[in-house]
């Protein structure tokens, strides 16, 4: 399986595998199809972050990718106002830990329109979005009256 | 208790600020401090059985940095390694050396940590890429304050720490630091809570004055660890390493959450590390005269003090109001200003050397009266790795 990444080199020599790492190749392939994939343990059925090679609970080597609805809630959030090039050029933006309904936690950027409404406990949906910095983004779900 | 308890026999420290116009490498700082330490204490290089460093300095990346250093110093130790548990590895090196000395495996351990990242790099811009997953997390644009902000936003949401309580930390850190000649805050004006609350937001909930400044220079520190008898024979003013504790709970915050979805948050390794260090010393948190904790942000400092049992969560307001953070408190907190008042160098061991100075009655800033017992805490990663030492002076 190709990592689709680029090699770490010194002169003409390849020093080692670089990023993205091979174990996440399936995740990036899914993202290219517009799917957000997570790791599923075939033994204990738990779902894990896409970087995970083995099950954090039972230790089984993970082989299965499963799509997530992307549904979840904001566990924690910080709005970045200063100290990065992006904040200087484009203004404040929010980065949050999303607790997905499937279990795993994803550090994700939050949609620009939600920067100032991103609050702990808010329902969000993480979706594949090629134009975002990482290829996926969390957006607040519309409130149900 | 074993009959042999390791001591810190002595240390040497090299500090160069950007203001001096000099620009030494981290290796120059560490090697100079170590060489001076061995020469001036009279310990032959052949007797150094263990050499430990922190992880490779950010401004001097080398595979096996400890080997670069031992090559420079012409040392031939039996045991040598980088102690790589983030910033906690710097203080952790002392625990590794003490354990070897107490086991009888070596006579002398040398621990050297050094960093000059502020002289050679832009640490504020680069640091988040060290602390976050380079593929999944760094591209979100997360900064180091925003990574710690994930923790602090929970502290605010769960009503553990308020912005006013956090601001009080900055006020007192400035005051302690303003008295210490090596500190970033030396000679700077006092702050008020209102100053902190009026400063611009960096990454919520942190305002500018909630954040530790990067130390405007480089620091290299070399520490000699040996038995009490060896230190006496050398005529050195030693300090007992009465207990030590280390704990690492994760590499990424999200991984910790994946494994502990229903647990108290933040639940850090500072709790286990401080308990182990106090247990080794046969003491409780109330027996400490001084506590130094490595915290780059105000909210985080209070969370760590709660984790280590220094202040109870429901007593935070009273503790601050009664001067718990100030000079004259029953337990002095961060006597050189800590990261917030002294400035932050990832690996300088300046909280440790400040503690040794205090216990020797030779503080360069405000001296704590008759201080005999102290806890020093070092942490790294986003609250990932923790080391605690309990130091005592007879």
HADDOCK unambig.tbl for C-alpha pairs under 7 A between the chains (distance, minus, plus):
assign (segid A and resid 19 and name CA) (segid B and resid 135 and name CA) 6.81 0.50 0.50
assign (segid A and resid 20 and name CA) (segid B and resid 135 and name CA) 6.50 0.50 0.50
assign (segid A and resid 56 and name CA) (segid B and resid 259 and name CA) 6.93 0.50 0.50
assign (segid A and resid 76 and name CA) (segid B and resid 150 and name CA) 4.99 0.50 0.50
assign (segid A and resid 76 and name CA) (segid B and resid 153 and name CA) 5.93 0.50 0.50
assign (segid A and resid 76 and name CA) (segid B and resid 154 and name CA) 6.01 0.50 0.50
assign (segid A and resid 77 and name CA) (segid B and resid 149 and name CA) 6.98 0.50 0.50
assign (segid A and resid 77 and name CA) (segid B and resid 150 and name CA) 5.37 0.50 0.50
assign (segid A and resid 77 and name CA) (segid B and resid 153 and name CA) 6.25 0.50 0.50
assign (segid A and resid 78 and name CA) (segid B and resid 146 and name CA) 5.35 0.50 0.50
assign (segid A and resid 78 and name CA) (segid B and resid 149 and name CA) 5.34 0.50 0.50
assign (segid A and resid 78 and name CA) (segid B and resid 150 and name CA) 5.99 0.50 0.50
assign (segid A and resid 78 and name CA) (segid B and resid 153 and name CA) 6.84 0.50 0.50
assign (segid A and resid 78 and name CA) (segid B and resid 203 and name CA) 5.83 0.50 0.50
assign (segid A and resid 78 and name CA) (segid B and resid 204 and name CA) 4.95 0.50 0.50
assign (segid A and resid 78 and name CA) (segid B and resid 205 and name CA) 6.87 0.50 0.50
assign (segid A and resid 79 and name CA) (segid B and resid 203 and name CA) 5.27 0.50 0.50
assign (segid A and resid 79 and name CA) (segid B and resid 204 and name CA) 5.16 0.50 0.50
assign (segid A and resid 80 and name CA) (segid B and resid 146 and name CA) 6.53 0.50 0.50
assign (segid A and resid 80 and name CA) (segid B and resid 202 and name CA) 6.09 0.50 0.50
assign (segid A and resid 80 and name CA) (segid B and resid 203 and name CA) 4.14 0.50 0.50
assign (segid A and resid 80 and name CA) (segid B and resid 204 and name CA) 6.55 0.50 0.50
assign (segid A and resid 81 and name CA) (segid B and resid 201 and name CA) 6.15 0.50 0.50
assign (segid A and resid 81 and name CA) (segid B and resid 202 and name CA) 5.16 0.50 0.50
assign (segid A and resid 81 and name CA) (segid B and resid 203 and name CA) 5.67 0.50 0.50
assign (segid A and resid 82 and name CA) (segid B and resid 202 and name CA) 4.76 0.50 0.50
assign (segid A and resid 82 and name CA) (segid B and resid 203 and name CA) 6.84 0.50 0.50
assign (segid A and resid 83 and name CA) (segid B and resid 202 and name CA) 6.57 0.50 0.50
assign (segid A and resid 84 and name CA) (segid B and resid 125 and name CA) 6.73 0.50 0.50
assign (segid A and resid 84 and name CA) (segid B and resid 143 and name CA) 6.97 0.50 0.50
assign (segid A and resid 95 and name CA) (segid B and resid 140 and name CA) 6.93 0.50 0.50
assign (segid A and resid 95 and name CA) (segid B and resid 142 and name CA) 6.34 0.50 0.50
assign (segid A and resid 103 and name CA) (segid B and resid 258 and name CA) 6.97 0.50 0.50
assign (segid A and resid 104 and name CA) (segid B and resid 258 and name CA) 5.46 0.50 0.50
assign (segid A and resid 105 and name CA) (segid B and resid 254 and name CA) 5.38 0.50 0.50
assign (segid A and resid 105 and name CA) (segid B and resid 257 and name CA) 6.79 0.50 0.50
assign (segid A and resid 105 and name CA) (segid B and resid 258 and name CA) 6.18 0.50 0.50
assign (segid A and resid 106 and name CA) (segid B and resid 254 and name CA) 6.55 0.50 0.50
assign (segid A and resid 107 and name CA) (segid B and resid 137 and name CA) 6.06 0.50 0.50
assign (segid A and resid 108 and name CA) (segid B and resid 140 and name CA) 6.26 0.50 0.50
assign (segid A and resid 109 and name CA) (segid B and resid 140 and name CA) 5.31 0.50 0.50
assign (segid A and resid 133 and name CA) (segid B and resid 139 and name CA) 5.86 0.50 0.50
assign (segid A and resid 133 and name CA) (segid B and resid 140 and name CA) 5.83 0.50 0.50
assign (segid A and resid 134 and name CA) (segid B and resid 136 and name CA) 6.97 0.50 0.50
assign (segid A and resid 134 and name CA) (segid B and resid 139 and name CA) 5.85 0.50 0.50
assign (segid A and resid 134 and name CA) (segid B and resid 140 and name CA) 6.19 0.50 0.50
